[in-house]
Amino acid sequence: MKITGRYKLMRSFPVDGKGIVVIGDLLDGHAKSGDYITFNTKSGEITLQIAAVEIDQENASLTFIYKGPHQKKQLHCMDLPIQVVDIIGK
């Protein structure tokens, strides 16, 4: 696995049925379904697999694959801080 991009997370919010959605800027490289991203949270790091990427003229939004309903529920309430992270491809 290797770094395929850099992403600046600007905000996050929950969406019913999808879990947490992050909005930000793709600073370098690319992001695609199946890639991984590690975020810093108040309780430590969490690595998530990207389910979908939507890119428009201003932002890139990401949704994720969860390791079960407990993780999805846990992240649904989480407010991720602004940060720059690496995107890891297969």
N, C-alpha and C positions, 0 to 999 in steps of 0.2 A: 504494500500500500504506500502511496506517496501523496504529497501535498499537490493538489490540483488547482487550488485557488485560495483567496483570502476574502473574508466577508466581514463587513462592519455592521453589527447588529445595532439598530437604532431604537427599536421598540418591540415589545412582544405583547400578545393578548390572546385570551382563550376564544375559541370558536366552537360552539356546540357541534358535536359529531366529528370534528377534526382535531381537537386538542389545542395545543399551543401553536400559534402562528408567529413567526418572526419576520419583521420588515427591516430591510437595511440595504446596503450597497455592496455589490460585488466589486471589490477593489482590484482584483487580479485573477486571471484564470477563468475557471468555470465551476459550476455546481450542477449536479444532475441527480436524479433519483438513484438511490443505492449508495451514494457517497455518505461519509460520516462527518460530523462536526461536534466539537467539544466546547461546551459553554461553562463559564465560571458562574456559580450561583452562591448565595449566602451560605449554603451548607456544603460547598465543595464543587468539584467538577462533575459534569454529566455529559456523556457521549450519546448522541442520538443519530439514527440513520435517517437520511432525508427521504421522504415519501414523494414529495412533489416540489417543483420549482416553478414560480411564475415571475417572469421579468417583464416590466413595462418600461416606459421612457425614463422613469425616475427611480424605481426601486426594484429589489428582488425580494420576493416573499417565499418563505420556506415552510413546509409542513413536514411532519415526522412520523415514522413507524415506531410504535411503542411495544415494550416487552410485556404487555398485559394491561388489564384495566387499572391496576393499582398505580402503575407508573403514569398512565394517561391522566388519572385523577390527580395525582401528586403534582404533575406539571401544569395542569389546568389552572391551579391557583398560584403558580409561580410568576413573579415579575422579574425577568432577566435584566441585568444592568447593561448599559451601553458598553460594547467591547469589540475588539477585532480578534477574529479567530481564523484558524486554518481549516480548509475543507480538505478532507482526506478521501482520495479515490481508491478504487480497488486495483 
